[in-house]
């Protein structure tokens, strides 16, 4: 037995460690074998493939300092890069798996929808809908009236809006939203940024709205709750912000 090991040692050093590319070839070959074995229901082959893979990993770990000692820096750097890339890939895979099975958002689980207030549902949009063709075409604005409409995007939690308003000055409009029963602000930073729309009375015709969706992150699909949407206007000149209107909707959060 001892003599066999002595004969194996120089062979292993010559073919598996001396040539820096051999551990890399052995490593990727073990990955291919493992991938092939996964397609078969044979547990013994899977067990052997695991041993082969971890053996190639250990060989790569041994070879890196060996190459450094011998002064083969290029080979050592290549091996180390592959090892780090493999570690990063495993980390990303594990993160993805853990993220998929993480606890769900419980924000809306115990919320109740009030029955003593007016609540609307966002209108559904088709994927082909554009800013120009959505919403009513005959909105009649009189006495400085304002009308607001919320739309469902292509997934629950994603939304668009339109605002009909005879603006008198330049500036921007944006939304704030609150869960009604707890007055919890909904996605405040992202909502303000994503719902921002420039107002310029000289080039538009009373209708303003988003061309890209915004997201309400609180809650999960299939867990509706009541939210108050507020439309705010910030003039171009001056810093005084003005709330134009508010409207209540039943919405869902986006499932992350």
C-alpha positions in Angstrom: 0.0 0.0 0.0 2.8 2.4 1.0 4.7 1.7 -2.2 1.6 2.3 -4.3 1.2 5.7 -2.6 4.8 6.6 -3.3 4.4 5.8 -6.9 1.2 7.8 -7.1 2.7 10.9 -5.5 5.1 11.9 -8.4 2.4 11.1 -10.9 -0.1 13.3 -9.1 2.5 16.1 -8.8 3.5 15.8 -12.5 0.0 15.7 -14.1 -2.3 17.4 -11.5 -0.1 20.1 -9.9 3.0 20.7 -12.0 1.0 21.9 -15.0 -1.1 24.8 -13.7 -3.9 24.2 -16.2 -4.5 20.6 -15.2 -6.4 21.4 -12.0 -8.5 23.9 -13.9 -9.3 21.2 -16.6 -10.1 18.7 -13.8 -12.3 21.2 -12.0 -14.4 22.1 -15.1 -14.6 18.4 -16.1 -16.0 17.6 -12.7 -18.7 20.2 -13.1 -19.7 18.8 -16.5 -19.8 15.3 -15.0 -21.9 16.5 -12.1 -24.3 18.3 -14.4 -24.7 15.2 -16.5 -25.2 13.0 -13.5 -28.0 15.3 -12.2 -30.0 14.2 -15.3 -30.0 10.6 -14.1 -31.9 9.2 -11.1 -28.9 7.1 -9.9 -28.0 8.1 -6.4 -24.7 6.3 -6.4 -23.5 8.2 -9.5 -24.6 11.4 -7.8 -22.6 10.5 -4.7 -19.5 9.8 -6.8 -20.0 13.0 -8.8 -20.0 15.0 -5.5 -16.8 13.3 -4.4 -15.2 14.1 -7.8 -16.3 17.8 -7.7 -15.0 18.4 -4.1 -11.8 16.6 -5.0 -11.2 18.9 -7.9 -12.0 21.9 -5.6 -9.4 20.7 -3.0 -6.9 20.1 -5.8 -7.4 23.7 -7.0 -6.9 25.0 -3.4 -3.6 23.0 -3.1 -2.3 24.0 -6.5 -2.6 27.8 -6.0 0.0 28.1 -3.2 2.1 25.4 -5.0 2.2 27.5 -8.1 3.2 30.6 -6.0 6.0 28.7 -4.4 7.3 27.7 -7.8 7.0 31.2 -9.1 4.3 30.4 -11.6 2.4 33.6 -10.8 0.3 33.7 -14.0 -1.0 30.2 -13.4 -1.7 30.9 -9.7 -3.6 34.1 -10.6 -5.7 32.3 -13.2 -6.5 29.5 -10.7 -7.3 32.0 -7.9 -9.6 34.0 -10.3 -11.5 30.9 -11.2 -11.9 29.9 -7.6 -13.2 33.4 -6.6 -15.5 33.4 -9.6 -16.8 30.0 -8.5 -17.3 31.3 -4.9 -19.2 34.4 -6.2 -21.4 32.1 -8.4 -22.2 29.9 -5.4 -22.9 33.0 -3.3 -25.3 34.4 -5.9 -27.1 31.1 -6.3 -27.5 30.7 -2.5 -28.7 34.3 -2.2 -31.3 33.7 -4.9 -32.5 30.6 -3.3 -32.7 32.2 0.2 -34.5 35.2 -1.3 -37.0 33.0 -3.0 -37.9 31.4 0.3 -37.6 34.5 2.5 -40.7 35.4 4.6 -43.3 37.3 2.6 -44.2 40.9 3.2 -46.8 40.9 6.1 -47.7 44.6 5.7 -51.3 44.0 4.6 -52.0 40.8 6.4 -54.0 42.3 9.3 -55.3 45.5 7.7 -59.0 46.0 7.3 -60.7 48.0 4.5 -62.9 50.7 5.9 -66.6 50.6 4.9 -67.5 54.2 5.7 -65.5 56.0 3.1 -65.6 56.2 -0.7 -63.1 53.8 -2.3 -62.4 53.3 -6.0 -60.5 50.6 -7.9 -57.7 51.5 -10.3 -58.7 51.0 -14.0 -57.0 48.1 -15.9 -54.7 48.9 -18.8 -53.7 46.7 -21.7 -50.0 46.3 -22.5 -50.6 48.3 -25.6 -52.1 51.3 -23.8 -50.3 54.6 -24.1 -50.6 57.9 -22.3 -52.5 59.4 -25.3 -55.2 56.7 -25.5 -55.9 55.9 -21.8 -58.7 57.5 -19.8 -61.8 59.4 -20.9 -61.6 61.7 -23.9 -64.3 64.1 -23.0 -63.1 65.4 -19.6 -64.9 68.8 -19.0 -62.9 71.0 -16.6 -64.9 73.9 -15.1 -64.4 76.2 -12.2 -60.8 75.1 -11.7 -61.9 71.5 -11.2 -59.3 68.7 -11.1 -59.8 65.0 -12.0 -57.5 62.1 -11.1 -57.4 58.5 -12.3 -55.2 55.7 -11.1 -54.4 52.7 -13.4 -53.2 49.2 -12.8 -49.9 48.3 -14.5 -49.0 44.9 -15.9 -48.5 43.5 -12.4 -50.2 44.2 -9.1 -48.4 46.9 -7.2 -47.3 48.7 -10.4 -49.4 51.8 -11.3 -49.9 54.7 -13.7 -52.0 57.9 -13.2 -53.5 60.7 -15.2 -54.4 64.2 -13.9 -56.7 66.6 -15.7 -56.1 70.1 -14.6 -56.0 73.6 -16.0 -52.6 74.6 -14.7 -51.7 78.3 -14.5 -48.0 78.1 -13.9 -45.0 75.8 -14.5 -43.8 73.3 -12.0 -44.2 69.6 -11.3 -46.8 67.3 -9.8 -46.1 64.1 -7.8 -47.9 61.7 -5.6 -47.9 60.8 -1.9 -49.8 57.8 -0.7 -50.9 56.5 2.7 -52.5 53.4 4.0 -55.7 54.8 5.4 -56.3 52.9 8.7 -52.7 53.4 10.0 -51.7 56.5 8.1 -48.5 54.7 7.0 -46.6 56.5 4.2 -46.3 54.1 1.2 -42.9 54.0 -0.6 -42.4 57.7 0.1 -39.0 58.3 -1.6 -39.6 56.1 -4.6 -43.1 57.2 -5.1 -42.3 60.9 -5.2 -39.4 60.4 -7.6 -41.2 57.9 -10.0 -44.5 59.8 -10.1 -43.0 63.2 -10.9 -44.5 64.9 -14.0 -43.4 68.2 -15.4 -46.2 70.9 -15.8 -45.9 73.4 -18.6 -49.3 75.1 -19.5 -47.8 76.5 -22.7 -47.2 73.1 -24.4 -49.8 70.7 -22.8 -53.6 70.5 -22.9 -54.8 69.9 -19.4 -53.9 66.2 -19.2 -50.8 65.1 -17.3 -49.6 61.7 -16.2 -46.9 59.1 -16.0 -45.4 57.4 -19.1 -43.5 54.8 -16.9 -45.1 52.9 -14.0 -44.4 53.6 -10.3 -44.4 50.9 -7.6 -46.1 50.5 -4.2 -43.8 48.1 -2.4 -45.8 47.6 0.8 -48.0 44.5 0.8 -48.3 41.4 -1.4 -50.3 40.2 -4.4 -53.8 39.1 -3.3 -53.8 41.2 -0.2 -55.8 44.4 -1.0 -55.9 47.3 1.3 -57.2 50.9 1.3 -54.8 53.7 0.3 -55.2 57.5 0.0 -53.4 59.0 -3.0 -52.6 62.7 -2.8 -51.6 64.9 -5.8 -49.1 67.6 -4.9 -47.9 70.5 -7.0 -44.5 72.3 -6.6 -44.3 75.6 -8.6 -41.2 76.3 -10.7 -40.8 79.6 -8.9 -40.9 79.4 -5.2 -40.8 76.4 -2.8 -44.4 76.3 -1.5 -45.9 72.9 -2.2 -49.7 72.7 -2.7 -51.9 69.6 -2.3 -54.3 69.6 -5.3 -56.5 66.7 -4.4 -56.8 63.3 -2.7 -58.6 60.1 -3.7 -59.0 56.7 -2.0 -58.3 53.5 -3.8 -58.1 49.8 -3.1 -54.7 48.6 -4.1 -52.1 45.8 -3.7 -48.4 45.9 -3.1 -45.8 44.6 -5.5 -44.5 41.1 -4.7 -40.7 41.4 -4.5 
